[in-house]
């Protein structure tokens, strides 16, 4: 059984002027839904001081391979340099055949890898092809639960079903079982840590699930808050075009500034942080480990 003491990165609220503040706190059995309205509202956000500067290949007579595509994805292949500042772009709430695809197009355009935390209820034959493309490009495919519900309100059996069902679906698509889990709403408790044999991930976000957060604000967060070892928490939910636009500006800027982009698993390896189901941390910044 895991330790009962957990460290969690929790909510940084969205201010009237946009994203502000950064902070962490502990997730416990007493957490309530009142303070948890979105994944990125639970993650650290930009400070107010920054406001002003802003395949289907031939099925070969088989219908059991819906994840294949007529266009073979070519891996985005590069070696990470331990001496360079490294960040991880992560995306929640997909997959879909619109925004997720647009983000993959950008990753190919700029030749950078990222990580996708899937919601299982969004998986079907068509979105599975998108997931396979992401995996073949070299991206990490990780777990964000089956139903995006408050898992800290669930029994151990319900939690296990959320995790194991989605892990099985992802393994069917990629052949690889996820090692990382991002809790919906970043809501965690001891039962979740005891039940889920995965490393928990949070991240620094800008409430990009909220259309009122402008493209410029999202760009500002990515450009101003980037630092070595940081995990960005973004969303590829259907229709989130402002995040796509923000990435098209921020990625080339960060590359020019000397940053390199890693998947979650690559970032942990690069920073020498163990991936363990016994770990009761929830990670946002590996540069501080």
C-alpha positions as CSV (number, residue, x, y, z in Angstrom):
1,X,0.0,0.0,0.0
2,X,1.2,3.5,-0.6
3,X,2.0,6.1,2.0
4,X,-1.0,8.0,3.2
5,X,0.8,11.3,3.0
6,X,0.4,12.8,-0.5
7,X,1.7,15.9,-2.1
8,X,-0.5,17.4,-4.8
9,X,-0.4,20.4,-7.0
10,X,-3.9,22.0,-6.8
11,X,-5.9,24.9,-8.1
12,X,-4.8,28.3,-9.2
13,X,-7.9,30.3,-9.9
14,X,-8.6,32.2,-13.0
15,X,-8.7,36.0,-12.2
16,X,-10.9,38.5,-14.0
17,X,-7.9,39.6,-16.1
18,X,-6.8,36.1,-17.1
19,X,-4.4,33.6,-15.7
20,X,-2.7,34.4,-12.4
21,X,-0.8,32.9,-9.6
22,X,1.0,29.6,-9.1
23,X,0.8,27.3,-6.2
24,X,0.6,23.7,-4.8
25,X,-1.2,22.0,-2.0
26,X,-2.0,18.5,-0.7
27,X,-4.9,16.4,-2.0
28,X,-6.8,14.6,0.8
29,X,-9.9,12.6,1.3
30,X,-11.7,15.8,2.3
31,X,-11.3,17.6,-1.0
32,X,-14.5,18.9,-2.4
33,X,-15.8,19.6,-5.9
34,X,-16.5,23.3,-5.0
35,X,-12.9,24.4,-5.7
36,X,-12.4,22.1,-8.7
37,X,-13.9,23.3,-12.1
38,X,-11.3,22.2,-14.6
39,X,-7.9,20.4,-15.0
40,X,-6.1,23.6,-15.7
41,X,-7.9,25.6,-13.0
42,X,-6.1,23.2,-10.6
43,X,-2.8,23.8,-12.2
44,X,-0.4,26.8,-11.7
45,X,-1.0,29.8,-13.9
46,X,0.8,33.0,-15.0
47,X,1.2,35.7,-12.5
48,X,-0.6,39.1,-12.8
49,X,2.7,40.9,-13.2
50,X,3.1,39.3,-16.6
51,X,-0.3,40.6,-17.9
52,X,1.1,43.8,-19.5
53,X,3.5,41.9,-21.8
54,X,1.7,39.8,-23.1
55,X,-4.6,4.5,-41.9
56,X,-6.6,3.3,-42.8
57,X,-4.1,1.1,-44.7
58,X,-5.7,-1.6,-46.6
59,X,-7.5,-3.7,-44.0
60,X,-6.4,-6.8,-45.9
61,X,-9.9,-8.2,-45.5
62,X,-9.8,-7.5,-41.7
63,X,-12.0,-5.1,-39.8
64,X,-10.0,-5.5,-36.6
65,X,-7.4,-2.8,-37.3
66,X,-9.3,0.5,-37.1
67,X,-6.2,2.3,-35.8
68,X,-4.3,2.0,-39.1
69,X,-4.1,4.9,-41.5
70,X,-3.3,5.2,-45.2
71,X,-0.6,7.7,-44.3
72,X,2.3,6.3,-42.4
73,X,3.3,8.6,-39.7
74,X,7.1,9.3,-39.7
75,X,8.5,9.5,-36.2
76,X,9.5,13.0,-35.0
77,X,13.1,11.9,-34.3
78,X,15.7,13.8,-32.3
79,X,18.0,13.2,-29.4
80,X,17.5,15.2,-26.2
81,X,20.5,17.2,-24.9
82,X,20.7,17.1,-21.1
83,X,22.5,20.4,-21.2
84,X,19.5,22.2,-22.8
85,X,16.4,23.4,-21.0
86,X,13.6,20.9,-21.5
87,X,9.8,21.3,-21.3
88,X,6.9,18.9,-21.8
89,X,3.7,19.9,-23.6
90,X,0.8,17.8,-22.4
91,X,-2.8,17.8,-23.7
92,X,-6.0,16.7,-21.9
93,X,-9.5,15.7,-22.9
94,X,-8.9,14.3,-26.4
95,X,-8.9,12.5,-28.6
96,X,-11.0,13.9,-31.5
97,X,-10.7,14.3,-35.2
98,X,-10.4,18.1,-35.2
99,X,-8.3,19.9,-32.6
100,X,-6.1,16.8,-31.8
101,X,-5.3,16.5,-35.5
102,X,-4.5,20.2,-35.7
103,X,-2.1,19.9,-32.8
104,X,-0.4,16.9,-34.4
105,X,0.0,18.8,-37.6
106,X,1.8,21.6,-35.6
107,X,4.0,19.0,-33.8
108,X,5.0,17.7,-37.2
109,X,5.5,21.2,-38.6
110,X,7.9,22.2,-35.8
111,X,9.3,18.6,-35.3
112,X,8.6,18.4,-31.5
113,X,7.1,15.6,-29.5
114,X,4.4,15.9,-26.8
115,X,2.1,13.8,-24.6
116,X,-1.6,13.2,-24.7
117,X,-3.8,12.3,-21.7
118,X,-6.9,10.6,-23.1
119,X,-10.5,10.5,-21.9
120,X,-11.7,7.0,-22.7
121,X,-15.2,8.0,-23.6
122,X,-13.8,9.9,-26.6
123,X,-12.3,6.8,-28.1
124,X,-14.0,5.3,-31.2
125,X,-12.8,3.8,-34.5
126,X,-11.9,7.3,-36.0
127,X,-10.3,8.9,-32.9
128,X,-8.3,5.7,-32.4
129,X,-6.6,6.4,-35.7
130,X,-5.6,9.8,-34.4
131,X,-4.2,8.3,-31.3
132,X,-2.2,5.8,-33.4
133,X,-0.8,8.6,-35.5
134,X,0.3,10.5,-32.3
135,X,2.0,7.4,-31.0
136,X,3.7,6.7,-34.3
137,X,5.0,10.3,-34.3
138,X,6.7,9.5,-31.0
139,X,4.2,11.1,-28.6
140,X,3.3,9.6,-25.3
141,X,-0.3,8.3,-24.9
142,X,-1.4,8.5,-21.2
143,X,-4.4,8.1,-19.0
144,X,-6.9,10.8,-18.0
145,X,-9.7,8.4,-16.9
146,X,-12.6,6.8,-18.8
147,X,-15.3,9.3,-17.9
148,X,-13.5,12.4,-16.6
149,X,-15.4,12.2,-13.3
150,X,-14.4,13.2,-9.8
151,X,-12.5,10.1,-8.9
152,X,-11.9,11.2,-5.4
153,X,-15.6,10.5,-4.9
154,X,-15.4,6.9,-6.1
155,X,-14.8,3.6,-4.4
156,X,-11.6,1.7,-5.0
157,X,-13.4,-0.6,-7.4
158,X,-14.8,2.2,-9.4
159,X,-11.4,3.9,-9.6
160,X,-9.8,0.7,-10.8
161,X,-12.4,0.3,-13.5
162,X,-11.8,3.9,-14.7
163,X,-8.1,3.2,-15.0
164,X,-7.9,-0.3,-16.2
165,X,-10.5,0.0,-18.8
166,X,-8.8,3.0,-20.5
167,X,-5.3,1.4,-20.1
168,X,-6.6,-1.6,-21.9
169,X,-8.0,0.5,-24.8
170,X,-4.8,2.4,-25.1
171,X,-2.7,-0.8,-25.1
172,X,-4.9,-2.2,-27.9
173,X,-4.1,0.9,-30.0
174,X,-0.4,1.4,-29.2
175,X,0.8,-1.9,-27.8
176,X,2.1,0.0,-24.8
177,X,0.5,0.4,-21.4
178,X,0.4,4.0,-20.0
179,X,2.6,4.7,-17.0
180,X,1.3,8.2,-16.1
181,X,-2.1,9.4,-14.9
182,X,-3.5,12.9,-14.7
183,X,-6.5,13.0,-12.3
184,X,-9.6,14.8,-13.7
185,X,-9.8,18.2,-12.0
186,X,-6.5,17.3,-10.3
187,X,-8.7,15.9,-7.6
188,X,-6.9,13.2,-5.6
189,X,-7.1,11.3,-2.3
190,X,-5.5,8.4,-0.5
191,X,-7.9,5.8,-2.1
192,X,-6.7,6.9,-5.5
193,X,-3.1,6.7,-4.6
194,X,-3.6,3.3,-3.0
195,X,-5.5,2.0,-6.1
196,X,-3.8,3.5,-9.1
197,X,-0.3,2.0,-9.8
198,X,0.8,5.0,-11.9
199,X,2.8,8.2,-11.5
200,X,0.4,11.2,-11.1
201,X,0.9,14.3,-13.2
202,X,-0.4,17.8,-12.8
203,X,1.1,20.7,-14.8
204,X,1.2,24.5,-15.2
205,X,-1.8,25.7,-17.2
206,X,-3.6,28.9,-18.3
207,X,-7.2,27.8,-18.1
208,X,-7.2,27.2,-21.8
209,X,-10.4,25.2,-21.5
210,X,-12.1,28.7,-21.1
211,X,-12.7,30.4,-24.4
212,X,-12.5,33.8,-22.5
213,X,-8.8,33.2,-22.1
214,X,-7.4,34.8,-25.2
215,X,-4.9,33.4,-27.6
216,X,-2.5,36.2,-26.6
217,X,-2.8,35.2,-22.9
218,X,-2.1,31.6,-23.8
219,X,1.0,32.6,-25.7
220,X,2.1,34.7,-22.8
221,X,1.9,31.8,-20.4
222,X,3.9,29.5,-22.7
223,X,6.6,32.0,-23.4
224,X,7.0,33.7,-20.0
225,X,6.6,30.7,-17.7
226,X,8.7,28.2,-19.6
227,X,11.5,26.8,-17.5
228,X,13.7,23.7,-17.5
229,X,11.8,20.7,-16.3
230,X,8.3,22.3,-16.5
231,X,5.2,20.4,-17.6
232,X,2.6,22.5,-19.4
233,X,-1.0,21.5,-19.0
234,X,-3.1,22.3,-22.1
235,X,-6.2,20.9,-23.7
236,X,-7.0,19.5,-27.1
237,X,-10.7,19.4,-26.6
238,X,-12.7,19.7,-29.7
239,X,-13.0,23.3,-30.9
240,X,-10.1,24.7,-28.8
241,X,-8.7,26.6,-31.7
242,X,-7.1,29.3,-29.6
243,X,-4.7,26.8,-28.0
244,X,-3.7,25.7,-31.5
245,X,-3.1,29.3,-32.5
246,X,-1.1,29.9,-29.4
247,X,1.1,26.9,-30.0
248,X,1.8,28.1,-33.5
249,X,3.3,31.2,-32.0
250,X,4.9,29.8,-28.8
251,X,6.6,26.7,-30.1
252,X,8.9,28.5,-32.6
253,X,9.6,31.2,-30.1
254,X,10.7,28.6,-27.5
255,X,12.8,26.8,-30.0
256,X,14.6,30.0,-30.8
257,X,15.2,30.5,-27.0
258,X,17.0,27.2,-26.9
259,X,14.3,25.0,-25.4
260,X,13.7,21.4,-26.4
261,X,10.5,19.5,-26.1
262,X,10.2,16.1,-24.4
263,X,7.4,13.7,-23.8
264,X,6.5,13.0,-20.2
265,X,8.4,9.7,-20.1
266,X,11.4,11.4,-21.7
267,X,11.4,14.3,-19.3
268,X,11.4,11.9,-16.3
269,X,14.3,10.0,-17.7
270,X,16.2,13.1,-18.6
271,X,15.8,14.5,-15.1
272,X,16.5,11.2,-13.4
273,X,13.1,11.0,-11.7
274,X,11.9,7.5,-11.0
275,X,8.5,6.5,-12.6
276,X,6.8,4.5,-9.8
277,X,3.3,3.6,-8.8
278,X,4.5,3.9,-5.2
279,X,5.2,7.6,-5.7
280,X,2.7,9.9,-3.9
281,X,3.8,13.1,-5.6
282,X,1.9,14.8,-8.3
283,X,4.3,16.4,-10.7
284,X,4.4,19.8,-12.3
285,X,8.0,20.9,-12.3
286,X,10.8,18.3,-12.5
287,X,13.4,21.0,-12.5
288,X,12.7,21.4,-8.8
289,X,13.1,17.7,-7.9
